[in-house]
Amino acid sequence: MFRQGRLNYSTIKCDNDSVSQATLSQLSLNKGEARLNWFLSEFNIRAWRLIKNYEAEKAPAVTLIYGPRGIGKSALLRYLYQHIKLSNEESICTDALSFARQYAYAAQNNKLNSFRQRYRSTRLLLIDDLQFFEGKVKTIEELHYTYEYVIGNGGKMVITLEADLPQLEFLGEQLGSRFLSGVVVSINQPLKNELERFLAEYIHQNHLFMDKLVLKIIAERTDNLADAVRVIKQFVQFAESQQDELSLQCFQVYWNNEERKRDVLVDPRNIIRIAAQTMGISGEELVGPSQKPRVNEARQLAIYTIRTLCEISYPAIAYYFNRNHSTMIISYKKMQEKLTKDQELNKKYKIILNFFKA
């Protein structure tokens, strides 16, 4: 057997510092079943200290934590929510999509009063994944009023944003500037050695006996905690299905299988690759700074296809092109119009769709 016991990763570590098991046992998430899964190093220590020492009475009106996906922003927000609940402070923890859905439901069912009473009267409002408000004009307007009421009544907000930079233009100038007026803290991508340490701790806590070279390879091929854990879990499932050990040889077989699947996965990187091939340019050109007409057109087609097939936000798409979200909106609209007039371009678009069987 290569695994023993239940998955239970509940110790927070930072060099020689640790939070006791007794303390963490009070911070259970998911209805008391899954405990806080956290790992501290240089890439996230500032954000952790901010949340660990957070006091609503002394905190600024708004605290914004931002960074790329899969590095623990949501875990920090949940930790703060549990900590605040223990002190009996009135608080709400939600995410942008849930807020938007609840607002739409309330508006359609004549329940706006109860919706607004709930959100506007809270002492601490925690909102995750702010980027998903992008494009939701009415919801952003409601969020702005919610902010005014919460802060006006002496309450506080803590929000997270999945982005490399704290760019909030999609919220409008006024609300964006207000959200940036408090404390703004980034969480960076972990370094490869940090990922490897994280994985070593993860398999130790979960009683997994795994070749250390496997951890090194996973750290080299992933760039965040969430993806690294996902690979570990999938590899364990694969090894169990093959009745094999968690060896380097087994991992290589698993990885080759995953590579074949990934090549046809509906994913922004794959769409960029296939769009570049279809339009006769390199992938580097497509995501690069070139403004040549044919490169621009290929870039617009890739952006349009990503938005159509992946259904992700413009800020999320912008990440793959190293551009701002407004450029993504303009590119999408231009390609949308071109496809109604240019039959040859439409054929190329269908070639991309057929590759992904969309």
C-alpha positions as CSV (number, residue, x, y, z in Angstrom):
1,M,0.0,0.0,0.0
2,F,1.2,3.5,-0.8
3,R,-1.3,5.5,1.2
4,Q,-2.6,5.4,4.7
5,G,-5.3,7.3,6.6
6,R,-7.6,10.1,5.6
7,L,-6.6,13.2,3.7
8,N,-6.1,15.9,6.4
9,Y,-3.7,18.8,5.9
10,S,-4.3,21.1,8.8
11,T,-1.0,22.5,10.0
12,I,0.0,26.1,8.9
13,K,3.8,26.4,8.7
14,C,6.2,29.3,8.0
15,D,9.8,28.3,8.6
16,N,9.9,27.8,12.4
17,D,6.5,29.2,13.1
18,S,3.4,27.0,13.3
19,V,-0.2,27.3,14.4
20,S,-1.3,24.6,16.7
21,Q,-3.6,21.7,15.8
22,A,-5.9,22.9,18.7
23,T,-6.2,26.3,17.2
24,L,-6.9,25.0,13.7
25,S,-9.5,22.6,14.9
26,Q,-11.7,25.6,15.5
27,L,-11.3,26.8,11.9
28,S,-13.1,23.9,10.2
29,L,-14.5,24.7,6.7
30,N,-17.2,23.0,4.6
31,K,-19.6,22.4,7.5
32,G,-16.9,21.1,9.8
33,E,-15.4,18.5,7.6
34,A,-12.4,20.0,5.7
35,R,-9.9,22.0,7.7
36,L,-7.9,25.0,6.4
37,N,-5.3,23.9,3.9
38,W,-2.5,26.4,4.0
39,F,1.2,26.7,3.3
40,L,3.3,29.7,4.1
41,S,6.4,31.0,2.3
42,E,7.8,34.2,0.8
43,F,5.1,34.4,-1.9
44,N,2.1,34.7,0.5
45,I,3.5,35.7,3.9
46,R,2.3,39.3,3.7
47,A,-1.2,38.4,2.9
48,W,-1.3,35.7,5.6
49,R,-0.1,38.2,8.2
50,L,-2.7,40.7,7.2
51,I,-5.5,38.2,7.5
52,K,-4.2,36.5,10.6
53,N,-4.0,39.8,12.5
54,Y,-7.2,41.3,10.9
55,E,-9.3,43.3,13.4
56,A,-12.4,44.8,11.9
57,E,-12.5,47.8,14.2
58,K,-8.9,48.8,13.3
59,A,-8.9,47.7,9.6
60,P,-9.3,50.1,6.7
61,A,-12.7,50.4,4.9
62,V,-11.6,48.0,2.1
63,T,-8.9,45.4,2.0
64,L,-8.0,44.0,-1.5
65,I,-6.0,40.8,-2.0
66,Y,-5.0,40.0,-5.6
67,G,-2.9,37.5,-7.5
68,P,-3.1,34.7,-10.1
69,R,-5.3,31.7,-9.7
70,G,-4.7,28.7,-7.4
71,I,-2.5,30.4,-4.8
72,G,-4.8,30.5,-1.8
73,K,-6.8,33.8,-2.0
74,S,-10.1,32.0,-1.4
75,A,-8.7,30.0,1.4
76,L,-7.6,33.2,3.2
77,L,-11.0,34.7,2.8
78,R,-12.6,31.6,4.3
79,Y,-10.1,31.6,7.1
80,L,-11.0,35.2,8.0
81,Y,-14.7,34.4,7.8
82,Q,-14.3,31.5,10.3
83,H,-12.2,33.7,12.5
84,I,-14.8,36.4,12.5
85,K,-17.6,33.9,13.2
86,L,-15.8,32.7,16.3
87,S,-15.8,36.3,17.6
88,N,-19.6,36.6,16.9
89,E,-19.0,39.5,14.6
90,E,-21.8,39.8,12.0
91,S,-20.4,38.9,8.6
92,I,-21.2,37.6,5.1
93,C,-18.8,35.6,2.9
94,T,-19.8,35.2,-0.7
95,D,-18.3,35.4,-4.2
96,A,-19.0,37.6,-7.2
97,L,-21.1,35.0,-9.1
98,S,-23.2,34.2,-6.1
99,F,-23.8,37.9,-5.3
100,A,-24.8,38.4,-9.0
101,R,-27.2,35.4,-9.0
102,Q,-28.8,36.4,-5.8
103,Y,-29.3,40.0,-7.0
104,A,-30.9,38.8,-10.3
105,Y,-33.2,36.4,-8.4
106,A,-34.2,39.2,-6.0
107,A,-34.9,41.6,-8.8
108,Q,-37.0,39.2,-10.7
109,N,-39.0,38.0,-7.7
110,N,-39.7,41.4,-6.0
111,K,-37.3,40.5,-3.1
112,L,-34.8,43.3,-3.4
113,N,-35.7,44.7,0.0
114,S,-34.6,41.6,1.8
115,F,-31.5,41.2,-0.4
116,R,-30.4,44.7,0.3
117,Q,-31.2,44.5,4.0
118,R,-29.0,41.4,4.3
119,Y,-26.0,42.7,2.5
120,R,-26.2,46.4,3.4
121,S,-26.5,45.9,7.1
122,T,-23.6,43.5,7.6
123,R,-20.6,44.6,9.6
124,L,-18.1,42.7,7.5
125,L,-18.6,41.8,3.8
126,L,-16.2,39.4,2.2
127,I,-16.4,38.9,-1.6
128,D,-14.3,36.5,-3.5
129,D,-13.3,36.6,-7.2
130,L,-14.2,40.2,-7.9
131,Q,-13.2,39.7,-11.6
132,F,-16.5,37.9,-12.3
133,F,-18.4,41.2,-11.9
134,E,-16.9,42.3,-15.2
135,G,-19.7,43.1,-17.8
136,K,-22.5,42.9,-15.2
137,V,-23.5,46.6,-15.3
138,K,-26.6,46.4,-13.0
139,T,-24.9,44.1,-10.5
140,I,-21.9,46.5,-10.4
141,E,-24.3,49.4,-9.7
142,E,-25.9,47.4,-6.9
143,L,-22.4,46.5,-5.5
144,H,-21.6,50.2,-5.5
145,Y,-24.7,51.0,-3.4
146,T,-23.8,48.0,-1.1
147,Y,-20.4,49.4,-0.6
148,E,-21.7,52.9,0.3
149,Y,-24.1,51.5,2.9
150,V,-21.7,49.0,4.5
151,I,-18.9,51.6,4.8
152,G,-21.3,54.4,5.7
153,N,-22.6,52.3,8.6
154,G,-19.1,51.7,9.9
155,G,-18.7,48.3,8.3
156,K,-15.7,46.9,6.4
157,M,-15.1,44.9,3.2
158,V,-12.4,42.4,2.3
159,I,-12.3,41.4,-1.4
160,T,-10.2,39.2,-3.6
161,L,-9.3,39.6,-7.3
162,E,-7.8,37.0,-9.7
163,A,-5.3,39.1,-11.6
164,D,-1.6,39.9,-11.9
165,L,-2.3,43.6,-11.3
166,P,-5.0,45.4,-9.3
167,Q,-6.8,46.8,-12.3
168,L,-10.5,47.5,-11.5
169,E,-11.6,49.6,-14.5
170,F,-14.4,47.1,-15.2
171,L,-16.1,48.3,-12.0
172,G,-16.2,51.9,-13.2
173,E,-13.9,54.7,-12.1
174,Q,-15.6,55.6,-8.8
175,L,-16.1,52.1,-7.4
176,G,-12.7,50.9,-8.6
177,S,-10.9,53.8,-7.0
178,R,-12.8,53.3,-3.7
179,F,-11.8,49.6,-3.6
180,L,-8.2,50.6,-4.2
181,S,-8.2,53.3,-1.5
182,G,-7.6,50.9,1.4
183,V,-5.0,48.2,1.8
184,V,-3.9,46.4,-1.3
185,V,-1.8,43.2,-0.9
186,S,-0.6,40.9,-3.6
187,I,0.1,37.1,-3.5
188,N,2.7,36.1,-6.0
189,Q,3.3,32.9,-7.9
190,P,5.2,30.5,-5.8
191,L,8.8,29.6,-6.9
192,K,9.6,26.1,-7.9
193,N,11.4,25.3,-4.7
194,E,8.4,26.6,-2.7
195,L,6.1,24.4,-4.7
196,E,8.3,21.4,-4.1
197,R,8.3,22.1,-0.4
198,F,4.6,22.5,-0.4
199,L,4.1,19.1,-2.2
200,A,6.5,17.4,0.2
201,E,4.5,18.7,3.1
202,Y,1.2,17.8,1.4
203,I,2.2,14.1,0.8
204,H,3.6,13.9,4.4
205,Q,0.3,15.2,5.9
206,N,-1.7,12.8,3.7
207,H,0.4,9.7,4.3
208,L,1.4,9.3,0.6
209,F,4.6,7.4,-0.2
210,M,5.8,8.9,-3.4
211,D,9.1,9.1,-5.3
212,K,10.7,12.5,-4.6
213,L,11.6,12.9,-8.3
214,V,7.8,13.0,-9.0
215,L,7.4,16.0,-6.7
216,K,10.3,17.8,-8.4
217,I,8.7,17.2,-11.9
218,I,5.3,18.3,-10.7
219,A,6.8,21.5,-9.2
220,E,8.5,22.2,-12.6
221,R,5.4,21.6,-14.6
222,T,2.8,23.6,-12.5
223,D,2.8,27.1,-11.3
224,N,0.4,27.2,-8.4
225,L,-0.7,25.3,-5.4
226,A,-4.2,24.3,-6.7
227,D,-2.8,22.8,-10.0
228,A,0.0,21.0,-8.1
229,V,-2.5,19.3,-5.7
230,R,-4.8,18.5,-8.6
231,V,-2.0,16.7,-10.4
232,I,-1.1,14.8,-7.2
233,K,-4.7,13.7,-6.7
234,Q,-5.1,12.6,-10.4
235,F,-1.9,10.7,-10.2
236,V,-3.0,8.8,-7.1
237,Q,-6.3,7.9,-8.8
238,F,-4.4,6.7,-11.9
239,A,-1.9,4.6,-9.9
240,E,-4.8,3.1,-7.9
241,S,-6.6,2.2,-11.2
242,Q,-3.4,0.6,-12.5
243,Q,-2.8,-1.1,-9.1
244,D,0.7,0.4,-9.2
245,E,3.0,2.3,-6.8
246,L,3.5,6.1,-6.9
247,S,6.7,5.6,-8.7
248,L,8.5,7.8,-11.3
249,Q,7.7,5.2,-14.0
250,C,4.0,5.2,-13.2
251,F,4.0,9.0,-13.1
252,Q,5.5,9.2,-16.6
253,V,2.8,6.9,-18.0
254,Y,0.1,9.1,-16.2
255,W,1.6,12.3,-17.5
256,N,1.8,11.0,-21.1
257,N,-1.9,10.1,-21.0
258,E,-2.7,13.5,-19.6
259,E,-0.7,15.3,-22.3
260,R,-2.7,13.5,-25.0
261,K,-5.9,14.7,-23.4
262,R,-4.6,18.2,-22.8
263,D,-3.8,18.7,-26.5
264,V,-7.5,18.6,-27.4
265,L,-8.9,20.2,-24.3
266,V,-10.9,23.3,-24.7
267,D,-8.4,25.6,-23.1
268,P,-7.2,29.1,-23.9
269,R,-3.6,27.9,-24.6
270,N,-4.8,25.2,-26.9
271,I,-7.1,27.6,-28.7
272,I,-4.2,30.1,-29.2
273,R,-2.0,27.3,-30.6
274,I,-4.7,26.0,-33.0
275,A,-5.7,29.6,-34.1
276,A,-2.1,30.4,-34.8
277,Q,-1.6,27.2,-36.9
278,T,-4.9,27.8,-38.8
279,M,-4.0,31.4,-39.5
280,G,-0.4,30.6,-40.6
281,I,1.5,32.4,-37.9
282,S,3.5,31.3,-34.8
283,G,1.9,31.2,-31.3
284,E,4.6,33.7,-30.1
285,E,3.5,36.2,-32.8
286,L,-0.1,35.8,-31.9
287,V,0.4,36.7,-28.2
288,G,3.3,39.1,-28.9
289,P,3.3,42.8,-29.6
290,S,3.1,42.6,-33.4
291,Q,0.4,44.9,-35.0
292,K,0.7,43.4,-38.5
293,P,-2.8,43.1,-40.0
294,R,-2.7,39.3,-40.3
295,V,-1.4,38.9,-36.8
296,N,-4.0,41.2,-35.4
297,E,-6.7,39.3,-37.2
298,A,-5.4,35.9,-35.9
299,R,-5.3,37.4,-32.4
300,Q,-8.8,38.7,-32.6
301,L,-10.0,35.3,-33.8
302,A,-8.2,33.6,-30.9
303,I,-9.8,36.0,-28.4
304,Y,-13.3,35.5,-30.0
305,T,-12.9,31.7,-29.9
306,I,-11.7,31.7,-26.3
307,R,-14.6,33.9,-25.2
308,T,-17.1,31.7,-27.1
309,L,-15.8,28.3,-26.1
310,C,-14.3,28.8,-22.6
311,E,-16.9,31.4,-21.4
312,I,-14.3,33.2,-19.2
313,S,-14.2,36.9,-18.4
314,Y,-12.4,39.4,-20.5
315,P,-9.8,40.1,-17.7
316,A,-9.1,36.3,-17.5
317,I,-8.6,36.3,-21.3
318,A,-6.4,39.3,-21.2
319,Y,-4.0,37.3,-18.9
320,Y,-3.0,35.1,-21.9
321,F,-2.3,38.0,-24.2
322,N,-0.6,40.3,-21.7
323,R,-3.1,43.1,-22.5
324,N,-5.9,44.8,-20.7
325,H,-9.5,43.6,-20.6
326,S,-10.8,46.6,-22.7
327,T,-8.6,45.4,-25.6
328,M,-10.2,42.0,-25.3
329,I,-13.7,43.5,-25.6
330,I,-12.7,45.5,-28.7
331,S,-11.1,42.5,-30.4
332,Y,-14.1,40.3,-29.7
333,K,-16.5,42.8,-31.2
334,K,-14.3,43.3,-34.3
335,M,-14.1,39.6,-34.9
336,Q,-17.8,39.2,-34.3
337,E,-18.5,41.7,-37.1
338,K,-15.9,40.2,-39.5
339,L,-17.3,36.7,-39.2
340,T,-20.7,38.0,-40.5
341,K,-19.0,39.4,-43.7
342,D,-15.9,37.3,-44.5
343,Q,-16.7,33.7,-45.6
344,E,-13.0,32.7,-45.8
345,L,-12.4,33.8,-42.2
346,N,-15.6,32.0,-41.2
347,K,-14.2,28.8,-42.7
348,K,-11.1,29.1,-40.6
349,Y,-13.1,29.8,-37.5
350,K,-15.1,26.5,-38.2
351,I,-11.8,24.6,-38.6
352,I,-10.9,25.7,-35.1
353,L,-14.3,24.7,-33.7
354,N,-14.1,21.3,-35.5
355,F,-10.7,20.6,-33.9
356,F,-12.3,21.0,-30.5
357,K,-15.5,19.3,-31.7
358,A,-17.4,22.4,-30.6
